[in-house]
C-alpha cells in the first residue's frame, strides 16, 4: 500500500492538470449495506449511480476489521500494527501504559503530507478517530497534513458537535452527513477560486450506532416486513449513552434511514461537481472502514461481522 501511495504521488505530479481527489469513508457500512450490492431494503440511489457510472471493486479489502487501524492504513499506506494500532484509540483500558493509545505516530508521513508537497489544498471533514482533534493534539488532522478540518474525535449523529481547526467544539444543527458535505463543497469552491487542486477527506459519522435519523428518512422504512429483524440486539442508547437492548427491526429502520441520508449528501456532492465542471477531473473514491456491526447483521452475504477476520468483518 505504501508503494501505491508513492505511485499516486508520482502520477499526480507528472500531469499538467493534476486531478482533484475526494476520499469518502463511511463508518460501519459493510459491503452489502447498499442497494447496488444487493441489499433488499436500503435505498441508495446515488451510490447505485456511482457504482454504475464508475468502477466498482468487488474484492477490495480494508486493512483491519475495526475503525482506527483501518483509517490509519488509509492515511499512511502502512500496516496499522506497525504503530501499535490494533483497536479503537479511545480504548484506554487496554493501553494504560501508553501515553498515546492507538493514535497515529506524529512523525509518520501521511497521504495528505505527500499531496501537499504536490501542490494540493488538503481538508478533512467528519470523523477522525486517529487521536483527538483539538489544537493541542500531536495527531490532530492539521498535524497530520491537512490545511483545514471540521472534525470530531469519533462518531456523531444529528446536530453534531464539531471542532473547526482544533477550536472548541460547536454544535451545528442539521443532518450530519449533509453538514460535512456542505463544508466540503465550500472548500471545493475556495480551492477552485485559488486555482489549486484539492484533496478532501470526507469521513461520515454514519451509519455508526446508536443511530438517529430525520423523520422524512425514517418514513421510507415504516413498512419493513414483520418477520425481518425479529430479534433483540444490544447497542448504545441514544438517550442514556449506555448499553440497551432493542428489537433489531426498529434499529435497522434507523440505520437504513441514516444510510439514505448519507447517500443523499453524496448525491449533493456529485451534483455540485457536475454543475461546477469539475467531475471529469475529480477522482471520487468511496468505501467503508470495516464490516457491518453485530447488531445490524441481517442480510450480510458473508460470514461474521465487524471485528471478525472473516469476510463479514
RAFENZI-V164684 format. One record per residue. N is the residue number from 1. RES is the residue in one small letter. PHI is phi in degrees with one decimal (999 if undefined). PSI is psi in degrees with one decimal (none if undefined). Layout:
N&RES&PHI&PSI ; N&RES&PHI&PSI
//
This chain:
1&x&999&-36.9 ; 2&x&-61.4&-38.7 ; 3&x&-62.6&-38.6 ; 4&x&-62.8&-38.2 ; 5&x&-64.4&-40.8 ; 6&x&-64.4&-41.3 ; 7&x&-64.9&-37.8 ; 8&x&-61.8&-45.7 ; 9&x&-61.6&-43.7 ; 10&x&-61.5&-41.2 ; 11&x&-65.0&-45.0 ; 12&x&-67.4&-35.5 ; 13&x&-81.3&-12.8 ; 14&x&-89.1&-14.7 ; 15&x&-96.6&153.8 ; 16&x&-68.8&-35.7 ; 17&x&-124.4&89.9 ; 18&x&-58.2&138.2 ; 19&x&-72.3&147.8 ; 20&x&-73.0&152.4 ; 21&x&-131.9&128.2 ; 22&x&-123.0&123.2 ; 23&x&-112.3&108.3 ; 24&x&-100.2&127.6 ; 25&x&-127.6&126.3 ; 26&x&-94.1&160.8 ; 27&x&-108.4&106.5 ; 28&x&72.5&22.3 ; 29&x&-92.4&106.6 ; 30&x&-74.2&173.9 ; 31&x&-54.1&-39.6 ; 32&x&-94.8&7.4 ; 33&x&-89.0&47.9 ; 34&x&-155.3&152.2 ; 35&x&-61.5&-42.1 ; 36&x&-64.2&-21.8 ; 37&x&-91.4&5.4 ; 38&x&103.5&7.8 ; 39&x&-65.9&134.4 ; 40&x&-78.4&-14.7 ; 41&x&-127.4&-38.8 ; 42&x&-67.9&140.7 ; 43&x&-105.0&115.0 ; 44&x&-135.9&64.3 ; 45&x&-61.7&-34.8 ; 46&x&-75.1&-39.1 ; 47&x&-67.3&-34.4 ; 48&x&-61.3&-43.3 ; 49&x&-66.2&-39.0 ; 50&x&-62.0&-43.6 ; 51&x&-65.0&-36.6 ; 52&x&-72.9&-40.0 ; 53&x&-88.4&-18.9 ; 54&x&-108.9&-153.9 ; 55&x&-109.6&122.2 ; 56&x&-103.1&116.2 ; 57&x&-89.1&102.2 ; 58&x&-79.4&-13.9 ; 59&x&-126.5&46.7 ; 60&x&-92.6&133.6 ; 61&x&-121.4&135.6 ; 62&x&-80.4&171.8 ; 63&x&-85.2&-11.1 ; 64&x&-153.6&167.4 ; 65&x&-98.8&0.5 ; 66&x&-135.4&174.5 ; 67&x&-65.2&-64.8 ; 68&x&-57.6&-49.5 ; 69&x&-64.3&-35.1 ; 70&x&-61.0&-44.2 ; 71&x&-69.5&-36.6 ; 72&x&-61.2&-39.4 ; 73&x&-65.1&-41.6 ; 74&x&-62.7&-38.1 ; 75&x&-77.2&-25.9 ; 76&x&-116.2&-20.9 ; 77&x&73.7&15.2 ; 78&x&-122.1&158.3 ; 79&x&-62.6&126.2 ; 80&x&-62.1&-27.2 ; 81&x&-63.1&-19.4 ; 82&x&-60.8&-27.7 ; 83&x&-102.6&7.4 ; 84&x&74.9&20.8 ; 85&x&-95.3&101.0 ; 86&x&-112.5&-17.1 ; 87&x&-150.0&-154.7 ; 88&x&-76.4&138.9 ; 89&x&-65.7&-22.7 ; 90&x&-82.1&-0.8 ; 91&x&-83.2&74.1 ; 92&x&-69.2&-24.0 ; 93&x&-61.5&-32.1 ; 94&x&-96.1&1.7 ; 95&x&-135.0&35.0 ; 96&x&-62.5&-25.9 ; 97&x&-82.4&-5.7 ; 98&x&-105.3&138.9 ; 99&x&-75.3&-26.4 ; 100&x&-131.7&75.9 ; 101&x&-64.2&119.6 ; 102&x&57.1&32.4 ; 103&x&-96.4&160.7 ; 104&x&-63.9&150.8 ; 105&x&-68.8&121.0 ; 106&x&-59.8&-18.1 ; 107&x&-93.5&-5.8 ; 108&x&-72.5&146.7 ; 109&x&-82.3&130.6 ; 110&x&-111.9&167.6 ; 111&x&-58.6&-46.4 ; 112&x&-63.4&-31.5 ; 113&x&-56.6&-48.0 ; 114&x&-65.4&-41.4 ; 115&x&-71.1&-31.1 ; 116&x&-62.2&-38.4 ; 117&x&-62.9&-28.2 ; 118&x&-86.8&5.5 ; 119&x&94.5&13.1 ; 120&x&-86.2&145.8 ; 121&x&-81.9&135.9 ; 122&x&-127.0&137.6 ; 123&x&-147.7&147.0 ; 124&x&-122.7&131.8 ; 125&x&-131.8&124.8 ; 126&x&113.7&-142.9 ; 127&x&-73.7&138.8 ; 128&x&-108.9&-69.6 ; 129&x&62.3&25.8 ; 130&x&-121.8&22.7 ; 131&x&133.6&167.2 ; 132&x&-62.5&150.3 ; 133&x&-93.2&-5.5 ; 134&x&-63.8&158.4 ; 135&x&-62.8&-28.9 ; 136&x&-80.3&-8.4 ; 137&x&-73.7&133.1 ; 138&x&-73.3&-7.7 ; 139&x&-126.3&28.7 ; 140&x&-69.9&165.6 ; 141&x&-55.4&-35.3 ; 142&x&-65.8&-38.4 ; 143&x&-70.2&-19.9 ; 144&x&-105.0&18.8 ; 145&x&114.9&-2.0 ; 146&x&-95.5&133.8 ; 147&x&-66.9&-36.0 ; 148&x&-148.2&157.7 ; 149&x&-156.1&145.9 ; 150&x&-127.0&102.0 ; 151&x&-143.4&166.6 ; 152&x&-129.7&147.3 ; 153&x&-58.6&-37.2 ; 154&x&-138.9&-148.5 ; 155&x&-77.9&166.8 ; 156&x&-155.2&160.3 ; 157&x&-120.3&-147.8 ; 158&x&-62.1&153.8 ; 159&x&49.1&58.7 ; 160&x&-70.6&153.4 ; 161&x&-99.7&112.6 ; 162&x&-125.9&149.2 ; 163&x&-103.9&128.5 ; 164&x&-97.7&114.9 ; 165&x&53.2&37.9 ; 166&x&84.4&3.9 ; 167&x&-76.2&178.6 ; 168&x&-57.4&141.5 ; 169&x&-60.0&141.1 ; 170&x&-127.7&135.3 ; 171&x&-79.0&126.5 ; 172&x&-113.9&119.0 ; 173&x&-73.8&134.7 ; 174&x&137.7&-176.0 ; 175&x&-78.3&125.9 ; 176&x&-62.6&-39.6 ; 177&x&-64.6&-41.4 ; 178&x&-68.7&-31.4 ; 179&x&-63.9&-48.0 ; 180&x&-75.6&-27.2 ; 181&x&-69.1&-38.1 ; 182&x&-60.8&-39.0 ; 183&x&-64.6&-42.4 ; 184&x&-60.9&-41.8 ; 185&x&-63.9&-41.3 ; 186&x&-61.7&-38.4 ; 187&x&-70.2&-37.0 ; 188&x&-58.2&-45.9 ; 189&x&-66.4&-39.6 ; 190&x&-64.5&-40.7 ; 191&x&-67.3&-38.3 ; 192&x&-65.2&-41.6 ; 193&x&-64.1&-32.3 ; 194&x&-82.6&-5.1 ; 195&x&66.8&34.0 ; 196&x&-118.9&133.7 ; 197&x&-65.3&151.3 ; 198&x&-123.2&147.2 ; 199&x&-120.8&111.0 ; 200&x&-117.9&127.2 ; 201&x&-103.2&120.3 ; 202&x&-113.5&107.8 ; 203&x&-113.8&100.7 ; 204&x&-64.8&153.9 ; 205&x&-85.7&-10.0 ; 206&x&-98.8&153.8 ; 207&x&-99.5&46.0 ; 208&x&-62.9&142.3 ; 209&x&-64.5&157.0 ; 210&x&-87.4&-2.5 ; 211&x&80.4&129.6 ; 212&x&-161.4&131.9 ; 213&x&-144.5&162.9 ; 214&x&-72.5&150.4 ; 215&x&-55.4&-39.2 ; 216&x&-65.0&-30.9 ; 217&x&-81.4&-37.0 ; 218&x&-61.4&-36.7 ; 219&x&-62.0&-24.9 ; 220&x&-67.4&-16.8 ; 221&x&-122.6&27.1 ; 222&x&-69.4&-22.8 ; 223&x&-109.2&32.2 ; 224&x&-61.6&140.3 ; 225&x&-56.7&144.6 ; 226&x&-63.2&-25.4 ; 227&x&-86.1&-7.9 ; 228&x&-87.3&131.0 ; 229&x&60.7&36.5 ; 230&x&-88.7&61.2 ; 231&x&-154.1&164.1 ; 232&x&-89.5&138.1 ; 233&x&-132.1&157.4 ; 234&x&-102.6&139.3 ; 235&x&-162.3&-176.7 ; 236&x&-84.3&139.9 ; 237&x&-80.7&132.7 ; 238&x&-70.6&-20.5 ; 239&x&-86.1&-47.1 ; 240&x&-104.8&-19.5 ; 241&x&77.8&5.8 ; 242&x&-106.9&168.5 ; 243&x&-64.4&142.9 ; 244&x&-145.2&169.8 ; 245&x&-122.3&131.8 ; 246&x&-141.4&164.2 ; 247&x&-68.6&128.8 ; 248&x&-60.4&-36.7 ; 249&x&-58.5&-40.3 ; 250&x&-68.1&-38.7 ; 251&x&-63.9&-45.1 ; 252&x&-67.7&-32.8 ; 253&x&-57.5&-43.8 ; 254&x&-70.2&-41.0 ; 255&x&-63.9&-46.4 ; 256&x&-61.7&-38.3 ; 257&x&-64.3&-38.2 ; 258&x&-62.5&-42.3 ; 259&x&-64.5&-40.3 ; 260&x&-64.9&-40.2 ; 261&x&-64.2&-41.4 ; 262&x&-63.0&-43.3 ; 263&x&-58.7&-42.2 ; 264&x&-61.2&-41.1 ; 265&x&-66.9&-35.5 ; 266&x&-64.0&-37.5 ; 267&x&-62.9&-39.4 ; 268&x&-62.4&-39.9 ; 269&x&-64.8&-46.6 ; 270&x&-65.5&-37.6 ; 271&x&-61.2&-42.0 ; 272&x&-66.3&-42.4 ; 273&x&-58.8&-38.1 ; 274&x&-68.8&-48.0 ; 275&x&-67.4&-26.8 ; 276&x&-88.3&-0.4 ; 277&x&71.3&27.0 ; 278&x&-107.3&-9.5 ; 279&x&-62.1&-39.6 ; 280&x&-67.4&-22.9 ; 281&x&-116.3&27.1 ; 282&x&-127.1&125.4 ; 283&x&-89.3&113.3 ; 284&x&-106.1&115.1 ; 285&x&-112.2&129.0 ; 286&x&-131.7&132.9 ; 287&x&-163.5&176.8 ; 288&x&-100.9&163.8 ; 289&x&-87.3&-23.2 ; 290&x&-167.6&-174.0 ; 291&x&-77.0&177.0 ; 292&x&-64.7&133.3 ; 293&x&-69.5&160.9 ; 294&x&-58.4&-40.6 ; 295&x&-68.8&-17.1 ; 296&x&-103.6&-0.5 ; 297&x&-72.6&115.0 ; 298&x&-144.7&-32.8 ; 299&x&-128.7&9.3 ; 300&x&-61.6&127.8 ; 301&x&-81.5&2.0 ; 302&x&-116.4&171.1 ; 303&x&-78.5&136.3 ; 304&x&73.3&-155.5 ; 305&x&-159.7&-175.2 ; 306&x&-46.3&136.5 ; 307&x&92.9&-10.8 ; 308&x&-104.1&147.8 ; 309&x&-82.2&-4.8 ; 310&x&-69.2&168.1 ; 311&x&-63.6&-24.7 ; 312&x&-63.1&-20.6 ; 313&x&-91.0&none
//
